[in-house]
Amino acid sequence: MPEIRKTTALRNAIKDGVLVLPGAFNAPVAMMAERIGFKSVYISGAGVSNAAGFPDIGLLSLSEVTTQAAYIANSVSVPAIADADTGFGEALNVGRCVQEFERAGVAGIHLEDQEFPKRCGHLPGKSVISAEAMAQKIRAAANARTDKDFLLIARTDAKAVEGFEAAVKRAKLYLDSGADAIFPEAMETRDEFAKFAKQVKAPLLANMTEFGKTPMITVEQFADMGYRMVIFPMTAFRVAMKAIEECFTEIKKTGTQKNWLARMQTRKELYELIRYEEFAKLDEALARFKK
């Protein structure tokens, strides 16, 4: 039996129940998520940008983002959804954007209706393009994909700019234009999430980010409201950075990291995760073949 494509696996997963997607800002984080048992990963635009030392305002190019997305997506056997921001341009650019993410090996992307340069979805000062301009981008994206199962998710930031009902209206237009799923960004209460799910009949993605406009809501609660995907885009990044800050502070103060050894991933654990022995054996086999 042929191996199921990641794009098809993603679509099957959101039919069967709620899919939990931890944010992976590099390949080892994605590999750890898969090892723990997650059935998919999320490639956050904020995570990729922040890991490169930039704020999440669209400073990285399409090639820079898809290069990192490819490292992450191809390090795991589970499907990955990537943040494609505003599509890196207008409708024509969006078509190429879709094809580049397909080539990178991700199973789906989400496109947002913010104006460029974009802002973090949970910060003030956002602005959105017209609903029809976004619909045109979605039509271009749907037309450009070569894999019919490649998932197109339309994100709308309109709730914070134009209000709740405008976000609902936009979501329905985006679905009519070819989007497979909807991502309502920066909802502020459980009631808003539930109300949106009742009015928009499609696979829905919820963003359970920290320190933003959305309160802490569990995966089970999102599932009960009808959401099919829940992302945790920056959780691992924030935890890692806080731990690094504390570790570096202690090294600066004491001159040693010995008190941190029990909190570290060991060399053996790291090598097992990144398949060091597998590559070493392959190298040995190739060396014998040369002889």
Secondary structure, DSSP 8 states (H G I E B T S, - for coil): -----HHHHHHHHHHHS-EEEEB-SSHHHHHHHHHHT-S-EEE-HHHHHHHTT--SSS-S-HHHHHHHHHHHHTT-SS-EEEE-TT-SSSHHHHHHHHHHHHHHT-SEEEEE-B-SS---TTSS---B--HHHHHHHHHHHHHH-SSTTSEEEEEE-HHHHH-HHHHHHHHHHHHHTT-SEEEETT--SHHHHHHHHHH--S-BEEE--SSSSS----HHHHHHHT-SEEEETTHHHHHHHHHHHHHHHHHHHHS--GGGGGGS--HHHHHHHTTHHHHHHHHHHHHHHH-
